Amino acid sequence: MHASRTTLLALLSSACLGLLSQGALAQTPAGSAEAGKGKLAMCIGCHGIEGYRTAYPDVYHVPKIYGQQPAYIVKALQAYRSGERSHPSMRGIAKGLTDADMADLAAYYGGPHK
């Protein structure tokens, strides 16, 4: 009886992990890197320049976004759009983006680059 209980617990644990991993995959945005390539003009001016610093609203180093996880990029853009993140320039840009735009940009910046 003990062996079958251990087996049952192992099977239940595996099933739970499988369901959790499917949930994580479902949250990954399904965008088009090719479409994102045509929408990056508003991003590249700051995020595409090595070592770039901006002076608005304060002087700070602008992060590179190539190689970020697509889900992170979408969440960040959504947070700017909702006002949860407060950088004025990013809020203005994000407010003009649709969910599809965000997914496309995330697919482009999160994909492999040379």
C-alpha positions as CSV (number, residue, x, y, z in Angstrom):
1,M,0.0,0.0,0.0
2,H,2.8,2.4,0.8
3,A,4.5,2.0,-2.6
4,S,1.2,2.7,-4.4
5,R,0.7,5.8,-2.3
6,T,4.1,7.1,-3.2
7,T,3.5,6.4,-6.9
8,L,0.2,8.2,-6.7
9,L,1.8,11.2,-5.0
10,A,4.5,11.2,-7.7
11,L,1.9,11.1,-10.5
12,L,-0.1,13.9,-8.9
13,S,3.0,16.1,-8.5
14,S,4.0,15.5,-12.1
15,A,0.5,16.4,-13.3
16,C,0.5,19.7,-11.2
17,L,3.9,20.7,-12.6
18,G,2.7,20.0,-16.1
19,L,-0.4,22.2,-15.6
20,L,1.7,25.0,-14.1
21,S,4.2,24.9,-17.0
22,Q,1.3,25.1,-19.5
23,G,0.0,28.2,-17.7
24,A,3.4,29.9,-18.0
25,L,3.5,29.1,-21.7
26,A,0.0,30.5,-22.1
27,Q,1.2,33.8,-20.7
28,T,4.0,34.2,-23.3
29,P,2.7,36.7,-25.9
30,A,2.2,35.4,-29.4
31,G,3.5,38.2,-31.5
32,S,5.2,38.5,-34.9
33,A,8.9,39.5,-34.8
34,E,8.5,40.5,-38.5
35,A,5.6,42.8,-37.7
36,G,7.5,44.1,-34.6
37,K,10.4,45.1,-36.9
38,G,8.1,47.6,-38.6
39,K,6.9,49.1,-35.3
40,L,10.2,49.8,-33.5
41,A,10.9,53.3,-34.7
42,M,9.6,54.7,-31.4
43,C,11.9,52.3,-29.4
44,I,15.2,52.4,-31.3
45,G,15.9,56.0,-30.7
46,C,16.6,55.4,-27.1
47,H,16.8,51.6,-26.5
48,G,19.0,51.0,-29.6
49,I,21.9,53.2,-28.7
50,E,24.7,51.7,-26.7
51,G,25.3,53.5,-23.4
52,Y,22.5,56.1,-24.1
53,R,21.5,58.4,-21.3
54,T,18.4,60.5,-21.5
55,A,17.8,63.9,-19.7
56,Y,14.0,63.7,-19.4
57,P,12.7,63.8,-16.8
58,D,16.0,63.0,-15.1
59,V,19.4,61.9,-16.4
60,Y,19.6,58.1,-16.4
61,H,20.9,55.2,-18.4
62,V,18.3,53.8,-20.8
63,P,18.3,50.0,-20.7
64,K,18.9,47.9,-23.7
65,I,15.8,45.7,-24.4
66,Y,17.2,43.2,-26.9
67,G,17.2,39.8,-25.4
68,Q,14.6,40.5,-22.7
69,Q,11.9,37.9,-22.2
70,P,8.9,38.7,-24.4
71,A,6.5,38.2,-21.5
72,Y,8.5,40.8,-19.4
73,I,8.4,43.3,-22.3
74,V,4.6,43.0,-22.7
75,K,4.1,43.3,-18.9
76,A,6.3,46.4,-18.7
77,L,4.5,48.1,-21.6
78,Q,1.2,47.2,-20.1
79,A,2.3,48.7,-16.8
80,Y,3.4,52.0,-18.6
81,R,0.0,52.1,-20.4
82,S,-2.0,51.6,-17.2
83,G,0.1,54.1,-15.2
84,E,1.6,51.5,-12.9
85,R,5.0,52.5,-14.2
86,S,5.4,56.2,-14.3
87,H,8.1,57.3,-16.8
88,P,6.4,60.1,-18.9
89,S,7.9,59.2,-22.3
90,M,7.2,55.5,-21.9
91,R,3.7,56.1,-20.7
92,G,3.0,58.3,-23.8
93,I,4.4,55.6,-26.1
94,A,2.7,52.7,-24.4
95,K,-0.7,54.5,-24.5
96,G,-0.5,54.4,-28.3
97,L,0.2,50.7,-28.5
98,T,-2.4,48.0,-28.9
99,D,-1.9,44.6,-27.3
100,A,-0.9,43.2,-30.7
101,D,1.7,46.0,-31.1
102,M,3.1,45.1,-27.7
103,A,3.2,41.4,-28.5
104,D,4.9,42.1,-31.9
105,L,7.6,44.4,-30.3
106,A,8.2,41.7,-27.6
107,A,8.6,39.0,-30.2
108,Y,11.1,41.2,-32.1
109,Y,13.2,42.4,-29.1
110,G,12.9,39.0,-27.3
111,G,14.0,37.0,-30.3
112,P,17.5,36.1,-31.4
113,H,19.6,39.1,-32.6
114,K,23.1,39.3,-34.0
